[in-house]
Amino acid sequence: MRNWLLLVGVLQLSVAGFGCGDGLDGGGEGGAGGEAGDSGPSGSNSSGAGAPASSGAGAGSSTGSGAGAGSSTGGPASTGSGDPVAGSSTSSGGEPSECAGAGEDECPFEAGVEIACRLRFMYGVNYAWRDFGADFGGQTKWSQAGISGKKSQVLADLQDMRAHGVDVVRWWIYPRFYGDQINFDGQGNPTGLGGTSTQDILAALELADQAQVNVMFTLFSFDGFHKTSYNPPNGLSVASMGPLVADAGRRAKLIENVVRPIARTVASSPHRDRMLAWDVINEPEWAMTGPSLYGGDPAFEGDSSKFDLVTHQQMEALAKESAAVLRGETGAPVSVGSAAIKWGQAWTRSGVDFYQVHMYGWVNDYFPYTKPLSEYGLTDKPVVMGEFPINMAEMDVGYDKFVGDLYNMGYAGALSWSITDRNFPWSSNKTTVKAFADQHPCETRY
């Protein structure tokens, strides 16, 4: 674990203003949005707004996912591929860690993810983008600036989130490989970060610090496995992740020339403490095919007409290799944003520090959130509900009860979908987000 994480644990109360009972004032009208798809720069190509129609155990509207809420026995808070998450009180060998001298945690949430020696219920929302695929790197062909070129708009969004109880913002970096984000050589292998990527990562952390929110960066998404296209109608050439992930040598270039520079950029920021955790990839199951490596999970049935599909073994390798680099460079815990708890075992051996599952109505019909986590076989690490509809569409349960159930039944956090997806409007639901935070002003703030 890096020393800066310990420093955060000791100083965050005085420096970041995240103490118990911290006020929730602040303002700005958040959100931009729309439904862009790949046809133009109008807003959201929402992977979160709808899972691929061919996937899942029933007809579904929304981004993939299942979830189960547990009983009162949540998973251990400080676990992770053989090592505790950042801030754990003991090392994997039983020796005292940096947290031994960090002082008493004033309001630990025992089932939570431990970061900088603080156990909390990871609470917030998905941004997940202001301009899909442009926030980090920009898109010159659509005249879309990265975050460093639209700071005032992004700050207003983050301040609005903060004013309505949000502590953690799940924010996507490269949902697809188009625009200027990544440089490629003549063989289609990534050679480094492109466009304004570095400036945008640094700007995101700076703005998060100004707004007093924290960030979970999501590096990739299943969207990135769309088949390669050249000069499509939207004017962009789009490279597929599939061939890179499927080949060990090319995957190594992706890790070293994209994942590691992102991590090092975060580590170089004076506001690096605002980056609490990593999510390697959003809902990878939609870009996978074939049997699960582990018993109990159904086979993966991604749409081969749309995506360059990879096997479980290949996607697990991406997760495991990325997790090692992200943790090694920053010390922050790592997850994978699983589409559904029906694939609950898929990432249990991928080197993650906490599990993350997504849940929408179609999944709840088959894999109810009220089912204990023990019945899904997820008890060895914390489990965060990384996506669920903020308006509770097709869920037959209200936001307050749903999040309250997660809190009481052993989940480690809840991040609703989303700020910029018009199908799940933030503006008409943000008061309910704030209401839960007001009920738990300390346990929901790192």
Protein Blocks (a to p, Z undefined) as FASTA:
>chain_A
ZZklmmmmmmmmmmnopaghiacededjehiddjekjnbcnbpacfkloccfkgcjddcf
becdddddddfbdcdfbgcehiacehiabdfkopacfklmnopafbbcfkbcceehiacd
dddddfkbmbghklnnpaaknopacfklmmmmmmmmmmmmmmnopabdcddfblpaghjl
bccdfkopafbdehjllmmmmmmmmmmmmnopacdddfbdfklmpccdehifnopacddf
klmmmpmklmmmmmmmmmmmmmmmmmmpmklmmmmbccfbghkllmggcjdfbghiacdd
ddfklpccddfklmmmmmmmmmmmmmmmnopacddddfbfklmmmmmmnopabdcddddf
klmmmmcfklcfklnopakbccddfbdcfklpoklpafklmmmmmmmnopabdcdddfkl
mklcfklmmmmmmmmmmmmmmlmpZZ
